[in-house]
């Protein structure tokens, strides 16, 4: 491995393998200024596309949020209905009748206090 490196160094020697075109550095500053000062015209499409992408993103976020909100509300409503059904299934008729009678008595008392 070491001998291969030495052979390559002997073949190349001290010469530089790269060259620069004639007059490159003399015209470099002028070309650089011309390229920097050149005004590029932007099309309306290039200006508008980022705004369109952003509007589409926010619209998508709003729609997804609305969808998730409605799904959450429906699940909440179904859970409350299932809870009511569970409570009703655990009570017997006598407890239900007592509850409704006591509620009726309270409403009658409340009405008499108002009058």
C-alpha positions as CSV (number, residue, x, y, z in Angstrom):
1,X,0.0,0.0,0.0
2,X,2.8,2.4,0.9
3,X,4.7,1.7,-2.3
4,X,1.6,2.5,-4.4
5,X,1.3,5.9,-2.8
6,X,5.0,6.6,-3.5
7,X,4.6,5.6,-7.2
8,X,1.7,7.9,-7.6
9,X,3.5,10.8,-6.0
10,X,6.6,10.2,-8.3
11,X,4.3,10.2,-11.4
12,X,2.5,13.4,-10.6
13,X,5.4,15.3,-9.1
14,X,5.0,19.0,-8.1
15,X,2.9,20.1,-11.0
16,X,-0.7,21.5,-10.5
17,X,-3.4,19.5,-12.3
18,X,-5.8,22.4,-12.5
19,X,-5.8,25.3,-14.9
20,X,-7.7,28.6,-15.1
21,X,-8.9,30.0,-18.4
22,X,-7.0,33.0,-19.8
23,X,-8.2,36.4,-18.5
24,X,-10.6,34.8,-16.0
25,X,-9.6,36.9,-13.0
26,X,-9.4,40.2,-15.0
27,X,-13.1,39.8,-16.1
28,X,-14.3,38.2,-12.9
29,X,-15.2,41.3,-11.0
30,X,-17.1,42.8,-13.9
31,X,-19.1,39.6,-14.5
32,X,-19.8,39.2,-10.8
33,X,-21.3,42.8,-10.7
34,X,-23.4,42.2,-13.8
35,X,-24.8,39.0,-12.5
36,X,-25.6,40.5,-9.1
37,X,-27.3,43.6,-10.6
38,X,-29.4,41.6,-13.1
39,X,-33.1,42.0,-12.1
40,X,-35.0,38.8,-12.4
41,X,-38.7,39.1,-13.1
42,X,-40.9,37.1,-10.9
43,X,-44.0,35.6,-12.3
44,X,-47.3,36.1,-10.5
45,X,-47.5,32.3,-10.1
46,X,-44.3,32.1,-8.2
47,X,-45.5,34.9,-5.9
48,X,-49.0,33.4,-5.3
49,X,-48.1,29.7,-4.9
50,X,-46.8,30.0,-1.3
51,X,-49.9,31.9,-0.3
52,X,-52.2,29.4,-2.0
53,X,-50.4,26.5,-0.2
54,X,-50.8,28.3,3.1
55,X,-54.5,29.0,2.6
56,X,-55.0,25.3,1.6
57,X,-53.2,24.2,4.8
58,X,-55.3,26.4,7.1
59,X,-58.5,25.3,5.3
60,X,-57.5,21.7,5.8
61,X,-56.7,22.3,9.5
62,X,-60.1,24.0,10.1
63,X,-61.9,21.2,8.4
64,X,-60.1,18.6,10.4
65,X,-60.7,20.4,13.6
66,X,-64.4,20.7,12.8
67,X,-64.6,17.0,12.0
68,X,-62.9,16.0,15.2
69,X,-65.1,18.4,17.2
70,X,-68.3,16.8,15.8
71,X,-67.1,13.3,16.3
72,X,-66.2,14.2,19.9
73,X,-69.7,15.8,20.5
74,X,-71.4,12.7,19.0
75,X,-69.4,10.3,21.2
76,X,-70.2,12.5,24.3
77,X,-73.9,12.5,23.5
78,X,-73.9,8.7,22.9
79,X,-72.0,8.1,26.2
80,X,-74.6,10.2,28.1
81,X,-77.4,8.3,26.5
82,X,-75.8,5.0,27.4
83,X,-75.2,6.2,31.0
84,X,-78.9,7.1,31.3
85,X,-79.9,3.7,30.0
86,X,-77.5,2.0,32.4
87,X,-78.9,3.9,35.4
88,X,-82.5,3.1,34.3
89,X,-81.6,-0.6,34.0
90,X,-80.2,-0.6,37.6
91,X,-83.3,1.0,39.2
92,X,-86.5,-0.9,40.0
93,X,-89.9,0.6,39.4
94,X,-90.6,1.6,43.1
95,X,-87.4,3.8,43.2
96,X,-88.4,5.5,40.0
97,X,-92.0,6.2,41.2
98,X,-90.6,7.6,44.5
99,X,-88.2,9.9,42.6
100,X,-90.9,11.2,40.3
101,X,-93.4,11.7,43.1
102,X,-90.8,13.6,45.2
103,X,-90.0,15.8,42.1
104,X,-93.7,16.5,41.6
105,X,-94.1,17.5,45.3
106,X,-91.1,19.9,45.0
107,X,-92.5,21.6,41.9
108,X,-95.9,22.1,43.6
109,X,-94.2,23.6,46.7
110,X,-92.1,25.9,44.4
111,X,-95.2,27.1,42.6
112,X,-97.1,27.8,45.8
113,X,-94.1,29.9,47.1
114,X,-94.1,32.0,43.9
115,X,-97.8,32.8,44.2
